Amino acid sequence: MTPLRNSVQQFARAMQQRITPGVRYHQDAFVEVLWTHVPAGGHWLDLGCGHQLLPSWQSARERDLIARAGVVVGLDYDLESVRRHSTIAYRCRGDIGSLPFESESFDLVTANMVVEHLDHPERQFREVARVLRPGGIFLYHTPNADNYQVRIARLVPEGLKSMLAHALEGRHSDDVFPTHYRANTAADTSRLAGEAGLTVDRIDFISSYPGLGMVPPLAFVELLGIRWLERPGNERWRHNLICILRKAPRA
């Protein structure tokens, strides 16, 4: 990281702490929920595992989470990402719409910033339900399609998204994939869960740090918007969703 980028990030964090002190980064909120649902000694499948389960600064927590479960399996369609993954021992290339696992194989299925990329969520949610054991949990973290950032992002051509992701988030072009946002509202989540035979335990609407943190004048305006989102009654427009769906226990 260059000295200039580091200085801008420090300034953005200081501004964020002053204007929206109670807001956490969305990945930190996801890790907190994930920690309470990883089954000790259980079987856990992470969909779209990529080359890491959590952001790099959460690497120690990632190792702790994996150690907590009995068996952890990572699946991703991108073979190179699967090969690069260093913490999940059992990994495979596969399609979420046709999971290469026996029915009722996992206690927990997770997806961290993956559901927005699903092209046929009806089929893909049914596959998740199939591989879950009775009483099992499907826990996913994804952008909220009702949030202003997503609404703007949907207007941006795919070719331009990788450039913006690199400039604003430091992501490389091979870590940017097409998005569809077909399971990214509370209403869509409830509908898809019902069609797959799952029930909604909880949907959390969470705010996060400004996406324009590297452009301080715009970040200031965005932070004022985030403070508005934190007011009661404005939850449905927050940045991300953390959804907890459950397969019914065996009768």
N, C-alpha and C positions, 0 to 999 in steps of 0.2 A: 504494500500500500504506500502510495506516495505521501510525502509530508503534507502537501496541500489537501489531498483527499482526507487524510487523518484529521487535519485541523477543521475542515468543514464538518466532518462527522461529529467531532467533539462539540462544536458550536451547535449543531442540530440537536444533539442529546441534551445540552444545557437548556436550550429553548423549549424542548419537549417537557423536561422536568418542571419547568416554570409554568407552562401553560396547561399541560395535561399530566399532572404528577401521578395520577392513579392508573394511567394506561401502561400496559406491558406490551412487549413485542409478542405478536400472535403465536410464534413458535414456542415461546416460554409458557403461554397459557395451554397450548396443546400438550406439552410435556407433562404439565401438572395433572391434566386429566388422564393422560395415557398411563402415568405411574399408578393410578388407582385401579386400572383395569387390566394390567398385564398379570395373567394368572401365574402364581408361584408354581413352578413345575408343570405348567400347562403347555399346550401347543398353540403357537402364534404364527399367523401368516401376514406378512407385510406386502401389500400390493404396490407396484410401482416403486420398488425399493431403491432404484437408482444406484448410485455409487456410495450412498450413505443414508442411514435411517433418519438422522436429524442434522441440523446445521452443524458446521465444523466446531463451533464454540461449545456445542453440547456433546462433544465426543465422549467425555467421561460419563455423562448421564446415559448416553446410548449404550455403552458397555455394561453399565449397571442394570439397565432394563433388560438387555439380552441375557445377562447372567441370571436374572430373576426367573425367566421362563425356562421350561424344560427343553422344548424344541422350538427353534425359530427358523422359519423358512421365508426367504425373500424371492419375489417374482417380479420381473420386469420384461417388457418387450424388447428393450434395447440391450443387445448382448454385450456391448462394450461396457455399459454401466454395471451389468451383473458381474463381469469379470473384475472390475475395479473395486467392487465392494469389499471392505476389509474386516467388518465386524460380524456379519451374518455368515455362519459356516455353510448352511444349506441354501443354495441359490439356484434358480433356474430361469431360463428364458421362456416366457409364455404369454398367452392372451387371457385377459381378465374375462372375456366372453366365453372362454372354453378352458376352464382351469384344469390342469393336469393332476388332480388330486381326487381321492375317493370321497364320497359323500360323508359328512359328519366327521371330518378329520381335525378340525381346529376349534379351540375354545374362544379364540380372538382373531378377528381379521381387521387390519388397519390400513389406512390410506392417507398419507400426509401430502397434501397438495397434488392429488392425483385425480379426484372425481371430476374436476373441471375439464379433464381431457377425455372423458368417456364419451364415445360416439353413439353407443347403444346402451344407455344405462338400464333400461328395462331388463335386457338379457343379462347384463353384467351383474346387476343386483341379485337376480335369481341365482346366478352361479355362486355368488358369495353366500347366499342363504343355503344353497345345497351343501357347501363344504363346512358350514358351521354346525357344531354339535348343538343339540337341544339346550336352550338356555345360553347359548353363545352370543357374543357381542360383535357387531360391526361398528367400529369407531373410525370416523374420518374427519379430516380437517381440510377445509376448502374455501375459496373465496365466495363471498355472498353476492349473487348476481344482482341484487337490489342496491348494492353499494355504488357510489359514484365512480370509484376507480374502475370497477369492472365494466360499468356502462360505457365509460370512455375507452377502455381497452378493447371492447368489442368493435369499436369503430376504427381501430388501428389495423392496417394491413399486416398480415403475418410476417412479411419480410422486414418490416420496420420494428416489430416487437423485440427481436433479438438485439438490435442496436440499442433500444431504450433499456432493455434489461441489463445490458452491460454497463451503460452509462449511469443508471440509477441504482443498480443492485450489485454490480460487479460480476454478473453471471456471464458465462461464455455461451456462444451460439449453440453449442451441442447440448446445452442444458435448458433449452427453450423449445417447447413442443406445442403443436396446435391445440387450441382450446375450443370447447363447445358450450360449456355452461348449461348442460341439460339436466343437471341434478343439483342446482346451486341456489335454490330458495327453500324456505321452510315448507311451502306448499308442494313443490316438486319432491322434496325428501319424503314427506308423508305419503304422497301418492305412490312413489316408487317402492317405498317400504311395504305398503299394503299389497301391491301387486306381487312382490317377491315373497310374501308370507312373513314379513318382519313387522315388529311394532316399534314405535318411536318411544324410547325411554326419555330422551332429552335432546333439545337443540339449543345450544348456547350461541348467542350473537356476541361477537367480541370485536372491540376496536383494536387498533395497532398503531405503530409509529407511522409518521407521514411517509408516503411513497416518494415525495419530492424533497426528501431530507438533504439531498446534495445541491438543492437550489434554495438557499435560506429564505429569500423573500417569498417564494411560493410556499415553502414549508410553513412559514408563519401563518399564512392564510389557511392552509390546510389544517394546522393545529387548532385554529379557531373552530373549524368545522368539526374536528374530532371532539372538541369539548362539547359542542352541541349534540353530537351523537351519544355522548355519555349521559345526557339527561334522560330521566325516566320517560318512557313513551316513544323514544326514538331508536329503540334497539334494532328494529327490522332493517335499518339502513347501515348498520355497522359493517366493518370490513369483511369479516370472516365468519364461517359457521363451524362449530364443532358438534358433530351429530353422533348420537349414540343410539343404535338400533339393536334390537334383541330378537333372537329366534325363540319361539315359545318352548318352554321346558316340555319334556316328554310327559304325557298324561299318566 
